[in-house]
């Protein structure tokens, strides 16, 4: 009976922190999931979030979809602030606050959290499926796996569209194919920048042991706060289950707590696994970029060849026009209706004039062509 009264009191406290905004978009919605997969979907005020997880306004601003912040994973005293594109979450030692739970890209993440956050039962321990990772690491792994899989899927889709389009462009250069490749290259550039930001953030964490140590929330909770008393529960106001979960958080991280508090090997292994995955995705995009660059070089060579062929054709036509103009000049002179005395009784001269004029024009044309080839103006 006492537990029911306490639960009702804490639920009232929780509801007092919620700010229901009727008619607002779901962009302000959050879903709260604890280690027992108890879910609460709510429209919560930012000040209530700051009070609940005890983070600063500048940290919460990172999760604002209206502001363009790069991918970020920040470790604070009692929370992890995580912004991985569409995944915007706050992770504590016992709860996850995830923004926009109705977003199409976030729904699979929520389903995965429901599946992987619960504490393993004793029956599962006998089968060897026990997961000793702290709660925050299980949640972090879900988010990293989701963003890496998301980018890997987008990269695969881009490769599926890009390689056939590039091959088609090399076989037939047309405005339609060029525009299609241009759009694919733009999409690849944007995706590469997004993947690079995630990779850089993971690399930053791996290079700094202090930043990784800040992500050990359960260890800080167990080593810095007593299991019983007001000190342990006071920092997590409004949580209906925190009082019953402190001891479980201690047990979940007991191995880490008894060891070196600066030991970050477990988290380092987790981050390295997804760093390798996102790095592999980036390598695929790099290979695609190189393939596009090679295709562009090939297309430029083909266009240069076409341009040279047009120049050669223009040169041949111009040379032929000049030679035919000389032939036409001779024809025009002898075709004038002027009485010349030397035309009388010399009719046989007509054919020699025609033959000599034609031969001279042909020789002149050949000389121009040979000279152009000698100077390298045309190909052989």
C-alpha positions as CSV (number, residue, x, y, z in Angstrom):
1,X,0.0,0.0,0.0
2,X,2.9,2.3,0.9
3,X,4.5,1.6,-2.5
4,X,1.2,2.5,-4.3
5,X,1.0,5.8,-2.5
6,X,4.7,6.5,-3.3
7,X,4.1,5.7,-6.9
8,X,1.1,7.9,-7.1
9,X,3.0,10.8,-5.5
10,X,5.9,10.4,-7.9
11,X,3.6,10.1,-10.9
12,X,1.9,13.3,-9.8
13,X,5.3,14.9,-9.6
14,X,6.1,13.6,-13.1
15,X,2.9,14.9,-14.5
16,X,3.7,18.3,-12.9
17,X,6.8,18.5,-15.1
18,X,4.9,17.8,-18.3
19,X,3.7,20.8,-20.3
20,X,0.9,19.6,-22.6
21,X,0.8,21.8,-25.6
22,X,-2.4,21.1,-27.5
23,X,-2.2,21.6,-31.3
24,X,1.6,21.6,-31.4
25,X,3.5,19.4,-33.8
26,X,5.1,16.1,-32.8
27,X,8.5,17.8,-33.2
28,X,8.2,18.8,-29.6
29,X,7.3,15.3,-28.4
30,X,9.6,13.1,-26.4
31,X,9.5,9.5,-25.4
32,X,10.9,8.4,-22.0
33,X,12.0,4.8,-21.7
34,X,13.6,3.3,-18.6
35,X,15.4,0.0,-18.1
36,X,12.2,-1.8,-17.5
37,X,10.9,-0.5,-20.8
38,X,8.2,1.6,-19.2
39,X,7.4,4.2,-21.8
40,X,5.9,7.7,-21.5
41,X,5.2,9.8,-24.5
42,X,5.0,13.5,-23.6
43,X,5.3,17.1,-24.7
44,X,7.8,18.3,-22.1
45,X,9.1,21.8,-21.6
46,X,12.8,22.4,-22.1
47,X,13.2,23.7,-18.5
48,X,11.6,20.6,-17.2
49,X,14.1,18.5,-19.1
50,X,17.0,20.6,-17.9
51,X,15.7,20.2,-14.3
52,X,15.1,16.4,-14.8
53,X,18.5,15.4,-16.2
54,X,20.4,18.5,-14.9
55,X,22.0,19.7,-18.1
56,X,22.6,23.3,-19.3
57,X,20.5,25.1,-21.9
58,X,23.5,25.1,-24.3
59,X,23.5,21.3,-24.2
60,X,19.8,21.1,-24.8
61,X,20.2,23.5,-27.7
62,X,22.2,20.9,-29.6
63,X,19.0,18.8,-29.9
64,X,17.0,21.6,-31.4
65,X,16.0,20.5,-34.9
66,X,15.8,24.2,-36.0
67,X,19.5,24.7,-35.3
68,X,22.1,23.1,-37.6
69,X,24.4,21.3,-35.2
70,X,26.8,18.6,-36.4
71,X,26.7,15.1,-35.0
72,X,27.7,15.3,-31.3
73,X,28.1,13.0,-28.3
74,X,28.6,14.9,-25.1
75,X,29.2,13.4,-21.7
76,X,27.9,15.4,-18.8
77,X,27.9,14.7,-15.0
78,X,24.6,12.8,-15.0
79,X,23.6,12.5,-18.7
80,X,24.8,11.9,-22.2
81,X,23.6,14.4,-24.8
82,X,23.5,12.7,-28.2
83,X,22.7,14.3,-31.5
84,X,23.2,12.0,-34.5
85,X,21.1,13.7,-37.2
86,X,17.5,12.4,-36.8
87,X,18.5,10.7,-33.5
88,X,18.3,13.3,-30.7
89,X,18.4,11.8,-27.3
90,X,19.4,12.3,-23.7
91,X,20.7,9.2,-21.9
92,X,21.0,8.9,-18.1
93,X,22.0,5.9,-16.0
94,X,18.4,4.7,-15.9
95,X,16.4,6.4,-18.6
96,X,16.4,7.5,-22.2
97,X,14.7,10.6,-23.5
98,X,14.3,10.4,-27.3
99,X,13.0,13.3,-29.4
100,X,10.4,12.9,-32.2
101,X,9.3,9.3,-31.5
102,X,6.8,9.4,-34.4
103,X,9.4,10.2,-37.0
104,X,9.7,7.5,-39.6
105,X,13.5,7.2,-39.1
106,X,13.1,7.2,-35.3
107,X,10.4,4.5,-35.0
108,X,12.8,1.6,-35.7
109,X,15.2,3.1,-33.0
110,X,12.4,3.0,-30.4
111,X,11.6,-0.6,-31.3
112,X,15.2,-1.5,-30.9
113,X,15.4,0.2,-27.5
114,X,12.4,-1.8,-26.4
115,X,14.1,-5.0,-27.3
116,X,17.6,-4.3,-26.0
117,X,17.3,-2.1,-22.9
118,X,15.6,-4.5,-20.5
119,X,17.8,-6.2,-17.9
120,X,18.6,-9.8,-18.7
121,X,16.5,-12.4,-16.7
122,X,18.1,-15.1,-14.7
123,X,17.0,-17.7,-17.2
124,X,18.9,-15.9,-19.9
125,X,22.0,-15.9,-17.8
126,X,22.1,-19.7,-17.9
127,X,22.1,-19.7,-21.7
128,X,25.1,-17.3,-21.7
129,X,23.2,-14.3,-23.1
130,X,23.9,-12.0,-20.2
131,X,24.8,-8.4,-21.1
132,X,26.8,-6.8,-18.3
133,X,27.0,-3.5,-20.1
134,X,25.7,-0.5,-18.1
135,X,22.3,0.9,-19.2
136,X,23.8,3.9,-20.9
137,X,26.1,1.8,-23.0
138,X,23.2,-0.4,-24.2
139,X,21.3,2.7,-25.2
140,X,24.4,4.3,-26.8
141,X,25.0,1.1,-28.8
142,X,21.4,1.1,-30.1
143,X,21.8,4.7,-31.3
144,X,25.3,4.1,-32.9
145,X,24.0,1.0,-34.6
146,X,21.0,2.8,-35.9
147,X,22.9,5.7,-37.4
148,X,25.6,3.5,-38.9
149,X,23.0,1.2,-40.4
150,X,21.1,4.2,-41.7
151,X,24.1,5.6,-43.5
152,X,25.1,2.2,-44.8
153,X,21.7,1.7,-46.3
154,X,21.7,5.2,-47.9
155,X,25.2,4.4,-49.3
156,X,24.0,1.1,-50.8
157,X,21.1,2.8,-52.4
158,X,23.4,5.5,-53.8
159,X,25.8,2.9,-55.2
160,X,22.9,1.0,-56.8
161,X,21.8,4.1,-58.7
162,X,25.2,5.6,-59.4
163,X,27.2,2.8,-60.9
164,X,24.7,2.0,-63.7
165,X,24.2,5.7,-64.4
166,X,27.9,6.2,-64.7
167,X,28.3,3.2,-67.0
168,X,25.4,4.4,-69.2
169,X,27.0,7.9,-69.4
170,X,30.3,6.4,-70.6
171,X,28.5,4.5,-73.3
172,X,26.3,7.4,-74.4
173,X,27.0,11.0,-73.5
174,X,23.7,12.9,-73.4
175,X,22.2,15.8,-71.5
176,X,19.8,13.4,-69.7
177,X,22.6,11.2,-68.5
178,X,24.8,14.1,-67.5
179,X,22.0,15.7,-65.5
180,X,21.3,12.3,-63.8
181,X,24.9,11.9,-62.8
182,X,25.1,15.5,-61.6
183,X,22.2,14.9,-59.2
184,X,23.8,11.6,-57.9
185,X,27.1,13.4,-57.3
186,X,25.3,16.1,-55.3
187,X,23.6,13.5,-53.2
188,X,26.9,11.7,-52.7
189,X,28.6,14.9,-51.6
190,X,25.9,15.6,-49.0
191,X,25.9,12.0,-47.7
192,X,29.7,12.0,-47.5
193,X,29.6,15.2,-45.4
194,X,27.1,13.6,-43.0
195,X,29.0,10.4,-42.7
196,X,32.3,12.3,-42.2
197,X,30.7,14.2,-39.2
198,X,29.7,11.0,-37.5
199,X,33.1,9.5,-38.1
200,X,34.9,12.6,-36.8
201,X,32.8,12.6,-33.6
202,X,33.6,9.0,-32.9
203,X,37.3,9.6,-33.6
204,X,37.3,12.6,-31.3
205,X,35.9,10.4,-28.4
206,X,38.4,7.6,-29.1
207,X,41.3,10.1,-29.0
208,X,40.3,11.5,-25.6
209,X,40.1,9.1,-22.6
210,X,38.6,11.8,-20.4
211,X,35.7,12.3,-22.8
212,X,35.1,8.6,-22.8
213,X,35.3,8.4,-19.0
214,X,32.5,11.1,-18.8
215,X,30.2,8.7,-20.5
216,X,30.4,6.2,-17.6
217,X,27.2,7.4,-15.9
218,X,26.5,4.3,-13.9
219,X,30.1,4.2,-12.5
220,X,29.9,7.9,-11.5
221,X,26.5,7.2,-9.9
222,X,27.7,4.2,-8.0
223,X,31.0,5.6,-6.9
224,X,29.9,9.2,-6.2
225,X,26.4,8.7,-4.6
226,X,25.3,6.4,-1.8
227,X,22.8,3.8,-2.6
228,X,20.3,5.0,0.0
229,X,19.4,8.4,1.3
230,X,18.3,11.6,-0.2
231,X,21.6,12.3,-2.0
232,X,21.2,9.5,-4.5
233,X,17.7,10.3,-5.4
234,X,17.8,14.1,-5.3
235,X,19.7,14.6,-8.5
236,X,17.1,12.7,-10.6
237,X,13.9,14.6,-9.6
238,X,10.6,13.4,-11.0
239,X,11.7,9.8,-11.8
240,X,9.1,7.4,-10.5
241,X,11.5,4.4,-10.4
242,X,14.9,5.9,-9.5
243,X,14.6,4.9,-5.8
244,X,14.4,1.2,-6.8
245,X,17.0,1.3,-9.5
246,X,20.1,2.7,-7.8
247,X,21.2,-0.6,-6.4
248,X,20.7,-2.3,-9.8
249,X,22.9,0.3,-11.4
250,X,25.5,-0.4,-8.9
251,X,25.4,-4.1,-9.6
252,X,25.4,-3.6,-13.4
253,X,28.7,-1.7,-13.2
254,X,30.3,-3.4,-10.1
255,X,33.1,-4.8,-12.2
256,X,33.9,-1.4,-13.6
257,X,33.6,0.4,-10.2
258,X,36.0,-2.0,-8.5
259,X,38.5,-1.5,-11.3
260,X,40.3,1.6,-12.3
261,X,37.9,4.5,-12.7
262,X,39.9,5.8,-15.6
263,X,39.5,2.4,-17.4
264,X,37.6,3.0,-20.6
265,X,38.3,-0.2,-22.4
266,X,34.7,-1.4,-22.6
267,X,33.5,1.9,-24.1
268,X,36.5,2.1,-26.4
269,X,35.8,-1.4,-27.8
270,X,32.2,-0.3,-28.4
271,X,33.1,2.9,-30.1
272,X,35.9,1.3,-32.2
273,X,33.4,-1.3,-33.6
274,X,31.1,1.4,-34.9
275,X,34.0,3.6,-35.9
276,X,35.2,0.8,-38.2
277,X,31.6,0.4,-39.6
278,X,31.2,4.1,-40.3
279,X,34.7,4.3,-41.7
280,X,33.9,1.4,-44.0
281,X,30.8,3.4,-45.2
282,X,33.0,6.4,-45.8
283,X,35.5,4.3,-47.8
284,X,32.6,3.1,-50.0
285,X,31.6,6.7,-50.6
286,X,35.3,7.6,-51.3
287,X,35.5,4.8,-53.8
288,X,32.3,6.0,-55.5
289,X,33.7,9.6,-55.6
290,X,36.9,8.2,-57.3
291,X,34.8,6.3,-59.8
292,X,32.8,9.5,-60.6
293,X,36.1,11.4,-61.0
294,X,37.5,8.7,-63.3
295,X,34.2,8.8,-65.3
296,X,34.5,12.6,-65.5
297,X,38.1,12.4,-66.8
298,X,37.0,9.8,-69.4
299,X,34.1,12.0,-70.5
300,X,36.4,15.0,-70.7
301,X,38.8,13.0,-72.9
302,X,35.9,11.9,-75.1
303,X,34.7,15.5,-75.4
304,X,38.2,16.7,-76.2
305,X,38.4,14.0,-79.0
306,X,35.1,15.2,-80.4
307,X,36.2,18.8,-80.3
308,X,39.5,17.9,-82.1
309,X,37.5,16.0,-84.7
310,X,35.3,19.0,-85.2
311,X,38.4,21.2,-85.5
312,X,39.9,18.8,-88.1
313,X,36.6,18.7,-90.0
314,X,36.4,22.5,-90.0
315,X,40.1,22.7,-91.2
316,X,39.4,20.3,-94.0
317,X,36.3,22.1,-95.1
318,X,38.0,25.5,-95.0
319,X,41.0,24.2,-97.0
320,X,38.7,22.6,-99.5
321,X,36.7,25.9,-99.8
322,X,39.9,27.9,-100.5
323,X,41.0,25.4,-103.1
324,X,37.6,25.3,-104.8
325,X,37.6,29.1,-104.7
326,X,40.8,29.2,-106.8
327,X,39.3,26.7,-109.2
328,X,36.1,28.8,-109.4
329,X,38.2,31.9,-110.0
330,X,39.8,30.4,-113.1
331,X,36.5,29.1,-114.3
332,X,35.0,32.6,-113.8
333,X,37.8,34.3,-115.7
334,X,37.5,32.0,-118.7
335,X,33.8,32.1,-118.6
336,X,33.5,35.8,-119.1
337,X,31.9,36.8,-122.5
338,X,34.8,38.9,-123.7
339,X,36.2,38.5,-127.2
340,X,39.8,37.4,-126.9
341,X,41.7,37.0,-130.1
342,X,43.8,34.2,-128.7
343,X,40.6,32.2,-128.2
344,X,40.2,31.8,-131.9
345,X,41.3,28.4,-133.2
346,X,42.4,27.3,-129.7
347,X,39.5,25.2,-128.5
348,X,41.7,22.4,-127.3
349,X,43.0,24.7,-124.6
350,X,39.7,24.4,-122.6
351,X,40.4,20.9,-121.4
352,X,44.0,21.8,-120.4
353,X,42.8,24.8,-118.4
354,X,40.3,22.6,-116.6
355,X,42.9,19.8,-115.9
356,X,45.6,22.2,-114.7
357,X,43.3,24.2,-112.5
358,X,41.9,21.1,-110.9
359,X,45.3,19.6,-110.3
360,X,46.6,22.8,-108.8
361,X,43.6,23.0,-106.4
362,X,44.1,19.3,-105.4
363,X,47.8,19.8,-104.8
364,X,47.2,22.9,-102.8
365,X,44.7,21.1,-100.6
366,X,47.1,18.2,-99.9
367,X,49.9,20.7,-99.1
368,X,47.6,22.4,-96.5
369,X,46.7,19.0,-95.0
370,X,50.3,17.8,-94.8
371,X,51.4,21.1,-93.2
372,X,48.6,20.9,-90.6
373,X,49.7,17.4,-89.7
374,X,53.3,18.4,-89.6
375,X,52.5,21.2,-87.1
376,X,50.3,18.9,-85.1
377,X,47.1,20.8,-85.8
378,X,45.3,17.6,-86.8
379,X,45.7,14.0,-85.8
380,X,47.1,11.4,-88.1
